[in-house]
Amino acid sequence: MKRNIFVLTLLAAMVLSIGSAAAQSKRYTVLFYNVENLFDTIQDPTIYDTEFIPTGVKEWNSAKYHKKLDNLERLFYSVAQSNKAYPTVIGVSEVENRNVLEDIASMPKLLPANYQICHYDGPDARGVDVAFFYRPDQFKYEGSESIKANIPGARANFRTRDLLTMWGKIDGEDCFFLVSHWPSRRGGQSSSAFLREGLAAQIKGICDSVRTAKPATKIFVMGDFNDDPGDKSVSEDLGAKLKKNKLEEMDLFNPYWQMHKDGYGTLVYNDLWNLFDNIVVSSNVANAPKGTLQLWKPSGAKYYGNIFKADFLFQKEGQYKGYPLRTYVGNNFQNGWSDHLPVYIFIAK
């Protein structure tokens, strides 16, 4: 009993340190992470989840599921420690349902953030969705909507993730968040490009509508785009620009484009790094008026975008040494995190 009290006291002291630093700086962290196949162990007859049940080929069971939760707790808490604040908003992809989100939010080291959940069940054939966690002490939630993907030329029975939008206030300013997981490159990058380009154009239309209705709204578009920042879908159809100092009023800015040009990435295939995971912001975040929420970077930092690259996230040996450490390679359990790395940005006044 005495040991339990000591652990709780120590945890509370650590949490107090994290929270007080955030309050003093008025700095907020926005993070996105593809958690890679976070399924529960219960078969859902309405989706194709048979790989991720105890009798499936991956023998996905409660012990493995809880190891995955432990790993995600370690990751999100490590981000909080490194930035001296729990992230204000976390966007995630590849989550099966609300139950797995509640299990993450209730992990002991994340409980002090009191994360609330924004999630809708979507139409994806495998049942994986996008979702948000948010801190209610920093983000004042006002509403949300799950928007069906509308992609010209897609086959009639094409099922992909919805676009999840959420809006509210940070430090009294209107903020609009959109998280999405774009169609994959299955079948080849060029032959599937129209799917990502169509979805990107839809997202740009949503952003333009929000800014037209309420021009001061700060917009944050995040997700696994399955394309790099310089690809047409991101740079032209979404309109996420490279140069912060050349933005027009309705433009978006991608703080990860220059990083990718300089060789950084969030996932690796055949020893080549891609940067599919992005957080894109509206021009009034990138070039905010003085005294309002703006994109921020620490003194001496080269980029406004950040990739979280803790040592524990990487494979240490074997064929995939240096790659992100996954939960599975094929059907072999690796007790890892994801094939993607998390990305985050700071906003501050």
LOBAMAR-375440 format. One record per residue: x, z, y negated of N, C-alpha, C in turn; residue in one letter. Coordinates in steps of 0.1 Angstrom, whole numbers, padded with zeros to 4 digits, always signed. Example, Ala and Ser with C-alpha at 12.3 -4.5 7.8 and 13.67 -1.06 7.14 Angstrom:
REM residues 2
+0132+0078+0057+0123+0078+0045+0132+0078+0033A +0128+0071+0022+0137+0071+0011+0129+0079+0000S 
END
This chain:
REM residues 349
+0008+0000+0012+0000+0000+0000+0009+0000-0013M +0019+0008-0013+0028+0009-0024+0035-0005-0026K +0039-0011-0015+0045-0024-0017+0035-0034-0023R +0023-0034-0019+0013-0043-0024+0011-0041-0039N +0011-0029-0044+0009-0025-0058+0021-0030-0066I +0033-0029-0060+0045-0034-0066+0045-0049-0068F +0041-0056-0058+0040-0071-0058+0030-0075-0069V +0019-0069-0069+0009-0073-0079+0013-0070-0093L +0020-0058-0095+0025-0055-0108+0036-0065-0113T +0045-0069-0103+0055-0078-0107+0049-0092-0110L +0039-0096-0103+0032-0109-0105+0026-0108-0119L +0019-0097-0122+0012-0096-0135+0022-0097-0146A +0034-0091-0145+0044-0092-0155+0049-0106-0157A +0051-0113-0146+0055-0127-0147+0045-0135-0154M +0032-0133-0151+0021-0141-0157+0021-0138-0172V +0022-0125-0176+0022-0121-0190+0033-0129-0197L +0044-0130-0191+0055-0137-0198+0052-0152-0200S +0046-0158-0190+0042-0172-0191+0032-0174-0202I +0021-0166-0201+0010-0167-0211+0014-0165-0225G +0023-0155-0228+0026-0151-0241+0035-0162-0248S +0043-0169-0240+0052-0180-0245+0043-0191-0249A +0032-0194-0242+0023-0205-0246+0016-0202-0258A +0012-0190-0260+0004-0186-0272+0013-0187-0284A +0025-0183-0283+0034-0183-0295+0037-0197-0300Q +0039-0207-0290+0043-0220-0294+0032-0230-0297S +0020-0227-0293+0009-0236-0294+0012-0249-0288K +0019-0249-0277+0023-0260-0269+0014-0261-0256R +0010-0273-0253+0001-0274-0241+0007-0285-0232Y +0006-0282-0219+0011-0292-0209-0001-0299-0202T +0001-0312-0201-0009-0320-0194-0001-0327-0182V -0006-0325-0170+0001-0329-0158-0008-0337-0149L -0001-0347-0142-0008-0354-0132+0000-0354-0119F -0007-0353-0107+0000-0353-0095-0009-0360-0084Y -0003-0369-0077-0010-0375-0065-0005-0365-0053N -0015-0357-0049-0011-0347-0039-0010-0352-0025V -0013-0365-0022-0012-0372-0010-0020-0366+0002E -0032-0371+0004-0040-0368+0016-0043-0353+0018N -0049-0347+0007-0053-0333+0009-0067-0333+0015L -0067-0332+0028-0080-0331+0036-0081-0317+0041F -0094-0313+0043-0096-0301+0051-0096-0305+0065D -0099-0296+0074-0098-0299+0089-0111-0303+0095T -0122-0304+0087-0135-0306+0093-0139-0321+0092I -0143-0327+0102-0147-0341+0102-0159-0343+0094Q -0159-0353+0085-0171-0356+0077-0175-0370+0082D -0187-0371+0088-0192-0383+0095-0194-0394+0084P -0194-0391+0072-0197-0402+0061-0185-0409+0056T -0173-0404+0061-0160-0410+0056-0151-0412+0068I -0140-0420+0065-0130-0422+0076-0119-0412+0075Y -0122-0400+0080-0112-0389+0079-0107-0385+0093D -0108-0393+0103-0105-0389+0117-0091-0386+0119T -0082-0392+0111-0068-0389+0112-0065-0374+0109E -0073-0369+0100-0070-0355+0095-0080-0345+0100F -0081-0344+0113-0088-0334+0120-0079-0329+0132I -0082-0318+0137-0073-0312+0148-0072-0322+0160P -0082-0329+0163-0081-0339+0175-0077-0353+0171T -0073-0355+0158-0069-0368+0154-0054-0370+0157G -0049-0382+0154-0036-0386+0157-0025-0377+0150V -0029-0372+0138-0019-0363+0131-0021-0348+0135K -0030-0345+0143-0032-0331+0148-0032-0322+0136E -0040-0326+0126-0042-0318+0113-0050-0306+0116W -0044-0294+0115-0051-0281+0118-0049-0271+0107N -0055-0260+0109-0055-0249+0098-0041-0245+0094S -0032-0244+0104-0019-0240+0101-0012-0250+0091A -0013-0263+0094-0007-0273+0086-0014-0274+0072K -0027-0272+0072-0034-0273+0060-0030-0261+0051Y -0028-0250+0056-0024-0238+0048-0009-0240+0043H -0001-0246+0051+0013-0249+0047+0012-0259+0035K +0003-0268+0035+0002-0278+0024-0003-0270+0012K -0012-0261+0013-0017-0253+0002-0005-0244-0004L +0003-0238+0005+0014-0230+0000+0024-0239-0008D +0026-0251-0003+0035-0260-0010+0030-0264-0024N +0017-0267-0025+0011-0270-0038+0012-0258-0047L +0009-0246-0042+0010-0235-0050+0025-0233-0056E +0034-0235-0047+0048-0234-0051+0051-0244-0062R +0047-0257-0060+0049-0267-0070+0043-0264-0084L +0030-0261-0084+0024-0259-0097+0029-0247-0104F +0032-0236-0096+0038-0224-0102+0052-0227-0107Y +0060-0235-0100+0073-0239-0105+0072-0246-0118S +0063-0255-0120+0061-0262-0133+0058-0252-0143V +0049-0242-0140+0045-0232-0150+0058-0224-0154A +0066-0220-0144+0078-0212-0147+0088-0220-0156Q +0089-0233-0153+0099-0241-0160+0095-0243-0174S +0082-0244-0177+0077-0246-0190+0071-0234-0197N +0072-0222-0190+0068-0209-0195+0053-0210-0199K +0045-0218-0192+0031-0218-0194+0024-0226-0182A +0013-0220-0178+0005-0228-0168+0000-0241-0175Y +0000-0252-0169-0005-0264-0175-0019-0262-0179P -0023-0268-0191-0036-0267-0196-0046-0276-0189T -0042-0288-0185-0050-0297-0178-0041-0303-0167V -0047-0303-0154-0040-0310-0143-0049-0320-0137I -0045-0333-0137-0052-0343-0130-0046-0345-0116G -0054-0347-0106-0049-0349-0092-0057-0360-0086V -0050-0367-0076-0057-0377-0068-0054-0374-0053S -0062-0381-0045-0062-0379-0030-0066-0365-0026E -0077-0360-0031-0083-0348-0026-0096-0351-0020V -0099-0345-0008-0111-0349-0001-0124-0344-0007E -0124-0331-0012-0137-0326-0017-0134-0314-0026N -0145-0308-0030-0144-0296-0039-0138-0284-0032R -0140-0283-0019-0135-0272-0012-0120-0271-0012N -0113-0282-0011-0098-0281-0011-0093-0278-0025V -0101-0282-0035-0097-0279-0049-0099-0264-0051L -0110-0258-0046-0112-0244-0048-0101-0236-0041E -0096-0241-0029-0085-0235-0022-0072-0235-0030D -0070-0246-0037-0058-0246-0046-0059-0236-0057I -0070-0236-0064-0072-0228-0076-0072-0213-0072A -0075-0210-0060-0075-0196-0056-0062-0191-0050S -0052-0199-0050-0039-0194-0045-0034-0183-0054M -0028-0173-0048-0024-0161-0056-0016-0163-0069P -0006-0172-0068+0002-0174-0080-0005-0183-0091K -0016-0189-0087-0023-0198-0097-0036-0191-0102L -0040-0180-0096-0052-0173-0100-0052-0168-0114L -0040-0164-0120-0040-0159-0134-0044-0170-0144P -0042-0183-0140-0046-0194-0149-0061-0196-0150A -0068-0190-0140-0083-0191-0140-0087-0205-0140N -0081-0214-0132-0084-0228-0133-0098-0231-0129Y -0105-0239-0137-0118-0244-0134-0117-0258-0129Q -0127-0263-0122-0126-0276-0115-0136-0286-0121I -0132-0298-0123-0141-0309-0126-0139-0320-0115C -0150-0322-0107-0149-0331-0096-0163-0336-0092H -0163-0349-0088-0175-0355-0083-0171-0362-0069Y -0180-0361-0060-0177-0369-0047-0179-0384-0051D -0169-0392-0047-0168-0406-0050-0171-0415-0038G -0170-0428-0039-0174-0437-0029-0162-0442-0020P -0150-0437-0022-0139-0442-0015-0141-0441+0000D -0137-0451+0007-0140-0452+0022-0133-0440+0029A -0122-0436+0025-0115-0425+0032-0120-0411+0027R -0128-0412+0016-0133-0399+0011-0124-0392+0001G -0113-0398-0004-0104-0392-0013-0108-0395-0027V -0108-0384-0035-0113-0385-0049-0101-0381-0059D -0105-0382-0072-0097-0377-0083-0104-0365-0088V -0097-0356-0095-0103-0344-0100-0094-0338-0111A -0100-0329-0118-0092-0321-0129-0093-0306-0125F -0082-0299-0128-0082-0285-0131-0080-0283-0146F -0086-0273-0151-0083-0270-0165-0084-0255-0168Y -0076-0251-0178-0076-0236-0182-0087-0234-0193R -0097-0227-0190-0108-0225-0200-0104-0217-0212P -0092-0210-0212-0088-0203-0224-0081-0213-0234D -0077-0225-0229-0071-0235-0237-0079-0248-0239Q -0086-0252-0229-0094-0264-0230-0109-0259-0229F -0116-0262-0240-0130-0258-0241-0138-0270-0236K -0142-0269-0223-0149-0280-0217-0163-0282-0223Y -0166-0295-0225-0179-0298-0231-0188-0307-0222E -0181-0315-0214-0188-0324-0205-0179-0333-0197G -0185-0340-0187-0178-0349-0179-0187-0360-0173S -0181-0370-0168-0189-0381-0162-0180-0388-0152E -0185-0392-0140-0178-0400-0130-0184-0414-0132S -0175-0423-0135-0179-0437-0138-0175-0446-0126I -0184-0454-0121-0182-0463-0110-0172-0474-0114K -0162-0477-0106-0153-0488-0109-0161-0501-0109A -0159-0509-0119-0166-0522-0120-0155-0533-0121N -0152-0539-0110-0140-0549-0110-0145-0563-0107I -0145-0572-0117-0149-0585-0114-0141-0592-0103P -0148-0599-0094-0142-0606-0083-0140-0597-0070G -0142-0584-0071-0140-0576-0059-0152-0579-0049A -0149-0578-0036-0159-0581-0026-0171-0571-0028R -0182-0574-0023-0194-0566-0025-0193-0552-0019A -0186-0551-0007-0185-0538-0001-0172-0531-0004N -0165-0535-0015-0152-0529-0018-0155-0515-0023F -0148-0505-0018-0150-0491-0021-0137-0485-0026R -0137-0480-0039-0125-0474-0044-0129-0462-0052T -0119-0455-0057-0122-0442-0064-0129-0445-0077R -0138-0435-0081-0144-0436-0094-0134-0432-0105D -0138-0435-0117-0131-0430-0129-0137-0417-0134L -0129-0407-0134-0134-0394-0138-0130-0391-0152L -0140-0388-0161-0138-0385-0175-0142-0371-0178T -0136-0365-0187-0139-0351-0191-0135-0349-0205M -0143-0342-0213-0141-0341-0227-0144-0326-0232W -0137-0323-0242-0138-0309-0248-0129-0308-0259G -0125-0295-0262-0116-0293-0274-0104-0285-0269K -0092-0289-0275-0080-0281-0275-0076-0277-0289I -0075-0264-0291-0072-0259-0305-0081-0265-0315D -0094-0267-0312-0104-0272-0321-0105-0287-0323G -0096-0294-0316-0096-0309-0317-0103-0315-0305E -0111-0326-0308-0117-0333-0297-0107-0340-0288D -0108-0338-0275-0099-0344-0265-0107-0351-0254C -0103-0362-0250-0110-0370-0239-0099-0373-0228F -0102-0369-0216-0093-0371-0205-0100-0381-0195F -0091-0390-0189-0096-0399-0179-0085-0399-0168L -0089-0396-0155-0080-0396-0144-0085-0407-0134V -0076-0415-0129-0080-0425-0120-0069-0428-0110S -0073-0434-0098-0064-0438-0088-0067-0453-0085H -0058-0461-0090-0061-0476-0090-0060-0481-0076W -0066-0493-0073-0065-0499-0060-0051-0501-0056P -0048-0500-0043-0034-0501-0038-0030-0516-0038S -0017-0517-0034-0011-0530-0032-0012-0536-0018R -0021-0530-0010-0023-0534+0003-0027-0549+0004R -0020-0557+0012-0022-0571+0013-0012-0579+0004G -0004-0571-0004+0005-0578-0013+0002-0575-0028G +0013-0573-0036+0012-0570-0050+0004-0580-0057Q +0008-0593-0056+0002-0604-0063-0013-0606-0059S -0016-0606-0046-0029-0609-0042-0039-0598-0045S -0034-0586-0048-0043-0575-0051-0043-0571-0066S -0035-0578-0074-0033-0575-0088-0046-0575-0096A -0055-0585-0092-0067-0586-0100-0076-0573-0099F -0074-0566-0088-0082-0553-0087-0077-0543-0097L -0064-0542-0099-0059-0532-0108-0061-0537-0122R -0059-0550-0124-0061-0555-0138-0076-0554-0143E -0085-0556-0134-0099-0554-0137-0103-0539-0140G -0097-0530-0132-0100-0516-0135-0093-0512-0148L -0081-0517-0150-0074-0513-0163-0082-0518-0175A -0088-0530-0174-0096-0535-0185-0108-0526-0187A -0114-0521-0177-0126-0512-0178-0122-0499-0185Q -0111-0494-0181-0106-0481-0187-0103-0483-0202I -0097-0495-0205-0094-0497-0220-0108-0498-0227K -0118-0504-0221-0131-0505-0228-0137-0491-0230G -0135-0482-0221-0140-0468-0222-0133-0462-0234I -0120-0463-0234-0112-0457-0245-0116-0462-0258C -0118-0475-0259-0122-0481-0272-0135-0476-0277D -0144-0474-0267-0158-0469-0270-0157-0455-0276S -0149-0447-0270-0147-0433-0274-0142-0432-0288V -0131-0440-0291-0125-0440-0304-0134-0446-0315R -0142-0456-0311-0151-0462-0320-0162-0452-0324T -0167-0444-0314-0178-0434-0317-0172-0422-0325A -0160-0418-0321-0154-0406-0327-0139-0409-0329K -0135-0415-0340-0122-0420-0342-0111-0409-0341P -0114-0396-0344-0104-0386-0343-0101-0381-0329A -0109-0385-0319-0107-0380-0306-0093-0384-0300T -0087-0374-0294-0074-0376-0288-0076-0380-0273K -0070-0391-0269-0073-0397-0255-0061-0396-0247I -0063-0391-0234-0053-0390-0224-0057-0397-0211F -0051-0408-0207-0054-0415-0195-0043-0413-0185V -0046-0408-0173-0036-0405-0164-0040-0409-0150M -0030-0410-0141-0033-0414-0127-0022-0421-0120G -0025-0424-0108-0016-0432-0099-0021-0446-0101D -0014-0454-0109-0018-0468-0113-0015-0478-0102F -0006-0475-0092-0002-0484-0082+0005-0497-0088N +0009-0495-0101+0016-0505-0108+0026-0498-0117D +0037-0505-0121+0047-0500-0130+0042-0502-0145D +0048-0494-0154+0044-0496-0168+0045-0510-0174P +0055-0518-0169+0056-0531-0175+0047-0542-0168G +0040-0538-0157+0031-0548-0151+0019-0551-0160D +0014-0563-0157+0003-0568-0166-0009-0558-0167K -0013-0552-0156-0024-0543-0156-0022-0532-0166S -0010-0526-0166-0008-0514-0175-0005-0519-0189V +0004-0528-0190+0009-0532-0204+0000-0541-0212S -0008-0549-0205-0017-0558-0212-0032-0554-0210E -0037-0553-0198-0051-0550-0196-0055-0536-0201D -0047-0526-0198-0049-0513-0203-0043-0512-0218L -0033-0520-0220-0028-0521-0234-0019-0509-0237G -0012-0503-0228-0003-0492-0230+0010-0497-0234A +0014-0495-0247+0025-0501-0253+0038-0493-0251K +0049-0500-0253+0062-0495-0251+0067-0487-0263L +0065-0493-0275+0071-0488-0287+0061-0479-0295K +0065-0466-0296+0056-0456-0303+0055-0460-0318K +0065-0466-0324+0064-0468-0338+0058-0482-0342N +0053-0489-0332+0046-0502-0334+0032-0502-0330K +0025-0490-0329+0012-0489-0324+0002-0492-0335L -0009-0500-0332-0020-0502-0340-0030-0491-0337E -0041-0490-0346-0050-0478-0345-0056-0476-0332E -0060-0487-0325-0067-0486-0312-0058-0487-0300M -0045-0488-0302-0035-0489-0291-0034-0476-0283D -0028-0478-0271-0024-0467-0263-0008-0468-0262L -0002-0456-0260+0012-0455-0258+0016-0450-0245F +0025-0456-0238+0030-0452-0225+0044-0445-0226N +0045-0432-0226+0058-0426-0227+0067-0427-0214P +0061-0434-0204+0069-0436-0192+0075-0450-0190Y +0072-0459-0199+0077-0473-0198+0092-0473-0200W +0097-0467-0211+0111-0467-0213+0118-0460-0202Q +0113-0449-0197+0119-0442-0185+0121-0452-0174M +0110-0460-0171+0111-0469-0159+0122-0480-0162H +0122-0484-0174+0132-0494-0178+0146-0489-0176K +0148-0476-0178+0161-0469-0176+0164-0465-0162D +0155-0468-0153+0158-0466-0138+0151-0454-0132G +0142-0447-0139+0135-0436-0134+0122-0440-0126Y +0118-0432-0117+0106-0435-0109+0099-0422-0104G +0088-0424-0098+0080-0413-0092+0078-0415-0077T +0081-0427-0072+0080-0429-0057+0090-0440-0054L +0094-0440-0041+0105-0450-0038+0100-0458-0025V +0103-0471-0025+0100-0479-0014+0111-0489-0012Y +0116-0489+0000+0128-0497+0004+0140-0495-0006N +0142-0482-0009+0153-0477-0018+0151-0482-0033D +0139-0487-0037+0137-0490-0051+0126-0481-0056L +0129-0475-0068+0120-0466-0074+0109-0473-0083W +0097-0470-0080+0086-0474-0088+0081-0462-0097N +0074-0465-0108+0069-0455-0116+0054-0457-0118L +0046-0454-0107+0032-0456-0107+0024-0445-0114F +0030-0434-0115+0023-0422-0120+0025-0421-0135D +0015-0422-0143+0016-0423-0157+0006-0414-0164N +0010-0410-0176+0000-0403-0186+0002-0411-0199I -0009-0418-0202-0009-0426-0214-0017-0420-0225V -0013-0421-0238-0021-0414-0248-0025-0424-0259V -0035-0420-0267-0039-0428-0278-0030-0427-0290S -0031-0437-0299-0021-0438-0310-0022-0425-0319S -0034-0419-0319-0035-0407-0328-0030-0395-0321N -0025-0396-0309-0017-0385-0302-0002-0389-0304V +0002-0401-0301+0016-0405-0303+0021-0404-0317A +0012-0408-0327+0016-0407-0341+0006-0399-0348N +0005-0386-0345-0005-0378-0350-0002-0374-0365A -0012-0372-0373-0010-0367-0386-0004-0352-0385P +0003-0349-0395+0009-0336-0395-0001-0325-0395K +0002-0315-0386-0008-0303-0385-0018-0305-0375G -0018-0317-0367-0028-0319-0357-0020-0321-0343T -0027-0320-0332-0021-0321-0319-0014-0335-0318L -0002-0334-0314+0007-0346-0312+0015-0345-0300Q +0019-0357-0295+0029-0358-0285+0042-0351-0289L +0048-0343-0280+0059-0334-0284+0070-0335-0273W +0082-0334-0278+0093-0333-0268+0103-0322-0273K +0109-0315-0264+0119-0305-0268+0131-0311-0275P +0137-0303-0284+0149-0307-0291+0159-0312-0281S +0164-0324-0284+0175-0330-0275+0170-0338-0264G +0157-0338-0261+0151-0346-0250+0151-0361-0254A +0153-0370-0245+0153-0384-0248+0139-0390-0247K +0131-0385-0238+0118-0391-0236+0106-0381-0239Y +0095-0387-0242+0083-0379-0243+0076-0377-0230Y +0079-0385-0220+0074-0383-0206+0083-0375-0198G +0078-0368-0189+0086-0359-0180+0082-0361-0165N +0092-0362-0157+0090-0362-0142+0095-0349-0137I +0087-0342-0129+0092-0329-0123+0100-0332-0111F +0112-0329-0111+0121-0332-0100+0128-0320-0094K +0121-0310-0090+0127-0298-0084+0133-0302-0071A +0144-0296-0067+0152-0300-0056+0144-0299-0043D +0134-0289-0042+0127-0287-0030+0117-0299-0027F +0115-0308-0037+0105-0319-0035+0112-0331-0028L +0125-0330-0024+0132-0342-0019+0136-0340-0005F +0136-0351+0003+0141-0351+0017+0157-0349+0016Q +0162-0340+0024+0176-0336+0024+0185-0344+0033K +0179-0350+0043+0187-0357+0054+0179-0368+0060E +0186-0375+0069+0180-0386+0076+0178-0399+0069G +0170-0407+0075+0167-0421+0069+0162-0421+0055Q +0154-0411+0052+0147-0410+0039+0153-0400+0030Y +0166-0397+0032+0173-0387+0023+0172-0392+0008K +0168-0383+0000+0167-0386-0014+0153-0391-0018G +0144-0393-0009+0131-0397-0011+0122-0384-0013Y +0111-0385-0020+0102-0374-0021+0098-0370-0006P +0098-0357-0004+0095-0351+0009+0080-0351+0012L +0075-0359+0021+0061-0360+0024+0055-0350+0033R +0042-0349+0034+0036-0341+0044+0038-0347+0058T +0037-0360+0059+0039-0368+0072+0048-0380+0069Y +0055-0383+0079+0061-0397+0080+0055-0402+0093V +0047-0413+0091+0039-0417+0103+0030-0406+0107G +0031-0402+0120+0023-0390+0125+0031-0378+0127N +0043-0378+0121+0053-0367+0123+0052-0358+0111N +0048-0345+0113+0046-0335+0103+0059-0331+0097F +0061-0332+0083+0073-0329+0077+0072-0316+0068Q +0060-0311+0067+0058-0299+0059+0063-0301+0045N +0060-0312+0039+0064-0316+0025+0052-0316+0016G +0054-0323+0005+0044-0323-0006+0037-0336-0007W +0044-0347-0011+0038-0360-0013+0048-0371-0014S +0044-0383-0013+0053-0394-0015+0055-0397-0030D +0048-0390-0039+0049-0391-0053+0055-0378-0059H +0061-0380-0071+0065-0368-0079+0055-0366-0090L +0054-0353-0095+0045-0350-0106+0050-0355-0119P +0041-0358-0128+0045-0362-0142+0037-0353-0152V +0043-0351-0163+0037-0342-0173+0042-0346-0187Y +0033-0343-0197+0037-0344-0211+0034-0331-0218I +0039-0330-0230+0036-0318-0239+0028-0324-0251F +0018-0316-0256+0013-0318-0269+0014-0305-0276I +0015-0306-0289+0017-0294-0297+0013-0296-0312A +0011-0285-0319+0009-0287-0334+0022-0282-0341K 
END
